[in-house]
Every structure is written in C-alpha cells, then in structure tokens.
C-alpha cells in the first residue's frame, strides 16, 4: 500500500514539478482545429450520403417471404427470484414435542477392529 502511494506521488510530482516547458503544443490551436474541421466535414458528407439511401420494401410482399412460418416459442412468465440472491437462506425451524420416550441402546466395544488384510498378487509361473 505504501509502495503504491509513493509511486503515485512520484508520478504526480514529476508531472507537475519536473516537466520542462514543452507543454506549449497543448495550447496551440492551429493544426488540431483544422484537422477537426476537416473530419467534421467528412462526417457531414457521409451523413448526407446516408440520407439519400432508398430501401426497397417489395421483399415484404413477395410470396416466398409470406410463405415463411413463424416457429417462435412463447415465453411463459414466471415468478421473480429473491430480491437479493446473495443473502443466505433462512429456514424456519419447528420444534416437535412427543409424549413418548425413545431409548436407544449404546453398544460399547472394547475390542479393536480387525486388521484389514491386503490381497496379495501371485503370478502364475
């Protein structure tokens, strides 16, 4: 974090205090304004050409176009999901009380489980 702050400070310091007087090109308007005017004129010519375009809509009355079938599927409206999908789910808990007592016997084993025997591979000779 400190390194990033020093880096940004260095860039700002160099930009404002160490730069030489070479910023005069930013203040001149001679060539840049002329280029913008020429580009603006070209854009206006292109827009004028677009306005002269005539589209033929006879294709929409063509029998082949009219014989096309619409295979679109209607989208059935469904319920919208949760307002905030990133919230954790909360479930309502219910407590069930019964009148019966259930006894589960606990089996305690003092013996150790039998060792797992690994199969041995024997090759035919």
C-alpha positions in Angstrom: 0.0 0.0 0.0 2.8 2.4 0.9 4.7 1.5 -2.3 1.7 2.3 -4.4 1.2 5.6 -2.6 4.9 6.5 -3.2 4.6 5.5 -6.8 1.5 7.7 -7.4 3.1 10.6 -5.5 6.2 10.3 -7.7 4.2 10.4 -10.9 2.3 13.5 -9.7 5.5 15.2 -8.6 7.2 14.5 -11.9 4.2 15.6 -13.9 3.7 19.0 -12.2 7.2 20.0 -11.0 9.8 18.3 -13.1 8.4 18.7 -16.6 10.2 21.2 -18.8 8.4 23.9 -20.8 7.4 21.5 -23.6 3.7 22.0 -22.9 3.2 24.7 -25.4 1.9 22.3 -28.1 -1.1 21.7 -25.9 -2.0 25.3 -26.0 -1.7 25.9 -29.8 -4.9 25.5 -31.8 -3.6 25.9 -35.4 -3.3 22.3 -36.7 -5.6 20.5 -34.4 -8.6 22.7 -35.1 -8.0 22.4 -38.8 -8.0 18.6 -38.6 -11.2 18.6 -36.6 -12.9 20.8 -39.1 -11.9 18.5 -42.0 -13.1 15.5 -40.1 -16.4 17.2 -39.3 -16.8 18.0 -43.0 -16.2 14.4 -43.9 -18.7 13.2 -41.3 -21.3 15.6 -42.7 -20.7 14.2 -46.2 -21.2 10.6 -45.0 -24.4 11.5 -43.2 -25.7 13.3 -46.3 -25.0 10.1 -48.4 -26.8 8.0 -45.8 -30.0 10.2 -46.2 -30.1 9.5 -49.9 -30.3 5.7 -49.5 -33.7 4.3 -50.6 -34.7 0.9 -49.3 -37.0 -1.3 -51.5 -39.7 -2.9 -49.3 -41.1 -5.1 -52.1 -39.5 -8.1 -50.4 -42.1 -8.0 -47.7 -44.9 -8.5 -50.2 -43.1 -11.4 -52.0 -44.9 -14.7 -51.9 -41.8 -16.6 -50.8 -41.4 -14.2 -47.8 -45.1 -14.5 -47.0 -44.9 -18.3 -47.0 -42.3 -18.4 -44.2 -43.5 -20.0 -41.0 -43.0 -18.5 -37.5 -41.5 -21.1 -35.2 -41.1 -18.8 -32.2 -41.9 -20.1 -28.8 -44.0 -18.1 -26.4 -42.1 -17.3 -23.1 -44.2 -18.2 -20.1 -44.0 -15.6 -17.3 -42.5 -17.0 -14.1 -42.1 -15.8 -10.6 -39.2 -13.5 -10.0 -36.5 -14.8 -7.8 -35.3 -13.4 -4.5 -34.8 -9.7 -4.0 -31.1 -10.2 -3.1 -29.8 -13.5 -4.4 -26.6 -13.2 -2.3 -28.3 -13.3 1.1 -28.0 -16.7 2.9 -31.1 -18.8 3.1 -33.0 -18.7 6.3 -35.2 -21.6 7.2 -38.0 -21.6 9.7 -37.3 -24.1 12.5 -40.1 -26.0 14.1 -39.9 -28.0 17.3 -41.8 -31.2 17.6 -42.6 -32.5 21.0 -43.7 -36.1 21.6 -45.1 -37.8 24.6 -43.1 -41.0 24.1 -39.6 -41.6 25.3 -37.3 -43.5 22.9 -34.4 -45.4 24.3 -31.5 -46.2 22.0 -29.1 -48.8 23.4 -25.5 -47.8 23.1 -23.1 -50.5 22.3 -19.6 -50.0 23.6 -16.9 -52.2 22.1 -13.6 -52.6 23.8 -12.1 -54.8 21.1 -10.1 -53.2 18.3 -11.4 -53.7 14.8 -9.8 -56.5 12.8 -6.8 -55.5 10.7 -7.5 -55.0 7.1 -5.8 -57.7 5.1 -4.4 -56.6 1.8 -4.7 -59.0 -1.0 -1.5 -60.4 -2.4 -0.8 -60.9 -6.0 0.5 -64.2 -7.1 1.8 -64.7 -10.6 1.4 -67.9 -12.5 4.7 -69.4 -13.3 
